[in-house]
Amino acid sequence: MNRHDLKTWPKYFAAVRAGQKRFEIRRNDREFAVGDILVLREFDPATDTYTGQFEERQITFLLSEEDYGGVIHGFVAIGFGDVPTHPTAPAEGALTAKDLAAWHETASANASLRAQEARKVSESYAKSNMSVAADRHGAVADAAEAEASFHAQAARIVSQG
C-alpha cells in the first residue's frame, strides 16, 4: 500500500471534506492501486501555498482507459472512501491473544470481501473481451485472497497460542 500526496484546490478540498466529492480524475503517473491512501493537501493557487489542511482517503476503485474508453489516455478516475480505522490499541500489556485473533479474523473477512468483488469485476471484463482490465482485477483478487489466507492463519496461530 502506497501513500500519494496530492495538491487539491480549496473548492475541491471543501467538497471532499464535506463528503460530497468521493473521486479524483488524475494523470496516471503514480501507479495508483486499490487500497492506496490519498493524502489530499489543500493548496491555495492565489497565494501559491499549502494551507496546512489535509484529508486522507483510501482508494476503493480505479477506472482507466483500458476499463472504459471514456477515460482520457494517461488519466485515471479514482474512487475513494474513508480510511478504515482500527480501534485504539489498549494500554501496554492490555492486548490479549483473543483481541489479536479477533483483529486478524476481521482483517481476513475484509480481504475476502475485496477478493470476491475484484473477482466478479475481473470475470465481467473477461466476458467483454477486455483482457487488460480482467487481468488487473484478477491480480487484485489474487492479492486479496493471499491476504485473507494470511490473516486467517494468523488468527488460528494466535488462538492456539
Contacts in CASP RR format, 6 or more apart in sequence:
PFRMAT RR
TARGET T0000
AUTHOR 0000-0000-0000
METHOD contacts of the structure
MODEL  1
MNRHDLKTWPKYFAAVRAGQKRFEIRRNDREFAVGDILVLREFDPATDTY
TGQFEERQITFLLSEEDYGGVIHGFVAIGFGDVPTHPTAPAEGALTAKDL
AAWHETASANASLRAQEARKVSESYAKSNMSVAADRHGAVADAAEAEASF
HAQAARIVSQG
1 33 0 8 1.000
1 35 0 8 1.000
1 36 0 8 1.000
1 37 0 8 1.000
2 30 0 8 1.000
2 31 0 8 1.000
2 33 0 8 1.000
2 36 0 8 1.000
2 37 0 8 1.000
3 36 0 8 1.000
3 37 0 8 1.000
3 38 0 8 1.000
3 39 0 8 1.000
4 30 0 8 1.000
4 32 0 8 1.000
4 36 0 8 1.000
4 37 0 8 1.000
4 38 0 8 1.000
4 39 0 8 1.000
5 39 0 8 1.000
5 41 0 8 1.000
6 24 0 8 1.000
6 26 0 8 1.000
6 38 0 8 1.000
6 39 0 8 1.000
6 40 0 8 1.000
6 41 0 8 1.000
7 41 0 8 1.000
7 43 0 8 1.000
7 50 0 8 1.000
8 16 0 8 1.000
8 40 0 8 1.000
8 41 0 8 1.000
8 42 0 8 1.000
8 43 0 8 1.000
9 42 0 8 1.000
9 43 0 8 1.000
9 44 0 8 1.000
9 45 0 8 1.000
10 42 0 8 1.000
10 43 0 8 1.000
10 44 0 8 1.000
10 51 0 8 1.000
12 21 0 8 1.000
13 40 0 8 1.000
13 42 0 8 1.000
13 53 0 8 1.000
13 55 0 8 1.000
15 21 0 8 1.000
16 22 0 8 1.000
16 40 0 8 1.000
16 55 0 8 1.000
16 57 0 8 1.000
17 53 0 8 1.000
17 55 0 8 1.000
22 57 0 8 1.000
22 79 0 8 1.000
22 80 0 8 1.000
22 81 0 8 1.000
23 77 0 8 1.000
23 78 0 8 1.000
23 79 0 8 1.000
23 80 0 8 1.000
24 38 0 8 1.000
24 77 0 8 1.000
24 78 0 8 1.000
24 79 0 8 1.000
24 80 0 8 1.000
25 75 0 8 1.000
25 76 0 8 1.000
25 77 0 8 1.000
25 78 0 8 1.000
26 32 0 8 1.000
26 75 0 8 1.000
26 76 0 8 1.000
26 78 0 8 1.000
27 74 0 8 1.000
27 75 0 8 1.000
27 76 0 8 1.000
28 64 0 8 1.000
28 74 0 8 1.000
28 75 0 8 1.000
28 76 0 8 1.000
29 74 0 8 1.000
32 59 0 8 1.000
32 62 0 8 1.000
32 76 0 8 1.000
32 78 0 8 1.000
33 59 0 8 1.000
33 62 0 8 1.000
33 140 0 8 1.000
34 59 0 8 1.000
34 60 0 8 1.000
34 61 0 8 1.000
34 62 0 8 1.000
34 114 0 8 1.000
34 118 0 8 1.000
34 140 0 8 1.000
35 58 0 8 1.000
35 59 0 8 1.000
35 60 0 8 1.000
36 58 0 8 1.000
36 59 0 8 1.000
37 56 0 8 1.000
37 57 0 8 1.000
37 58 0 8 1.000
37 59 0 8 1.000
37 83 0 8 1.000
38 56 0 8 1.000
38 57 0 8 1.000
38 58 0 8 1.000
38 59 0 8 1.000
38 78 0 8 1.000
38 80 0 8 1.000
39 54 0 8 1.000
39 55 0 8 1.000
39 56 0 8 1.000
40 54 0 8 1.000
40 55 0 8 1.000
40 56 0 8 1.000
40 57 0 8 1.000
41 50 0 8 1.000
41 52 0 8 1.000
41 53 0 8 1.000
41 54 0 8 1.000
42 50 0 8 1.000
42 51 0 8 1.000
42 52 0 8 1.000
42 53 0 8 1.000
42 54 0 8 1.000
43 49 0 8 1.000
43 50 0 8 1.000
43 51 0 8 1.000
44 50 0 8 1.000
44 51 0 8 1.000
56 83 0 8 1.000
57 80 0 8 1.000
57 81 0 8 1.000
57 82 0 8 1.000
57 83 0 8 1.000
58 80 0 8 1.000
58 81 0 8 1.000
58 82 0 8 1.000
58 83 0 8 1.000
58 84 0 8 1.000
59 78 0 8 1.000
59 79 0 8 1.000
59 80 0 8 1.000
60 79 0 8 1.000
60 80 0 8 1.000
60 81 0 8 1.000
61 78 0 8 1.000
61 79 0 8 1.000
61 80 0 8 1.000
62 76 0 8 1.000
62 77 0 8 1.000
62 78 0 8 1.000
62 79 0 8 1.000
63 71 0 8 1.000
63 76 0 8 1.000
63 77 0 8 1.000
63 79 0 8 1.000
64 71 0 8 1.000
64 74 0 8 1.000
64 75 0 8 1.000
64 76 0 8 1.000
64 77 0 8 1.000
64 133 0 8 1.000
65 71 0 8 1.000
65 72 0 8 1.000
65 73 0 8 1.000
65 74 0 8 1.000
65 75 0 8 1.000
66 130 0 8 1.000
66 132 0 8 1.000
66 133 0 8 1.000
66 136 0 8 1.000
67 125 0 8 1.000
67 130 0 8 1.000
67 133 0 8 1.000
71 77 0 8 1.000
84 110 0 8 1.000
86 103 0 8 1.000
89 95 0 8 1.000
90 99 0 8 1.000
97 158 0 8 1.000
97 159 0 8 1.000
97 161 0 8 1.000
98 159 0 8 1.000
100 158 0 8 1.000
101 155 0 8 1.000
101 158 0 8 1.000
101 159 0 8 1.000
102 155 0 8 1.000
104 151 0 8 1.000
104 152 0 8 1.000
104 154 0 8 1.000
104 155 0 8 1.000
104 158 0 8 1.000
105 151 0 8 1.000
105 152 0 8 1.000
105 155 0 8 1.000
107 147 0 8 1.000
107 151 0 8 1.000
108 147 0 8 1.000
108 148 0 8 1.000
108 149 0 8 1.000
108 150 0 8 1.000
108 151 0 8 1.000
108 152 0 8 1.000
108 155 0 8 1.000
109 148 0 8 1.000
111 144 0 8 1.000
111 145 0 8 1.000
111 147 0 8 1.000
111 148 0 8 1.000
111 151 0 8 1.000
112 144 0 8 1.000
112 145 0 8 1.000
112 148 0 8 1.000
114 140 0 8 1.000
114 141 0 8 1.000
114 144 0 8 1.000
115 141 0 8 1.000
115 142 0 8 1.000
115 144 0 8 1.000
115 145 0 8 1.000
115 148 0 8 1.000
116 141 0 8 1.000
118 137 0 8 1.000
118 138 0 8 1.000
118 140 0 8 1.000
118 141 0 8 1.000
118 144 0 8 1.000
119 137 0 8 1.000
119 138 0 8 1.000
119 141 0 8 1.000
121 137 0 8 1.000
122 133 0 8 1.000
122 134 0 8 1.000
122 135 0 8 1.000
122 136 0 8 1.000
122 137 0 8 1.000
122 138 0 8 1.000
122 140 0 8 1.000
122 141 0 8 1.000
123 134 0 8 1.000
125 131 0 8 1.000
125 133 0 8 1.000
125 134 0 8 1.000
125 137 0 8 1.000
126 134 0 8 1.000
END
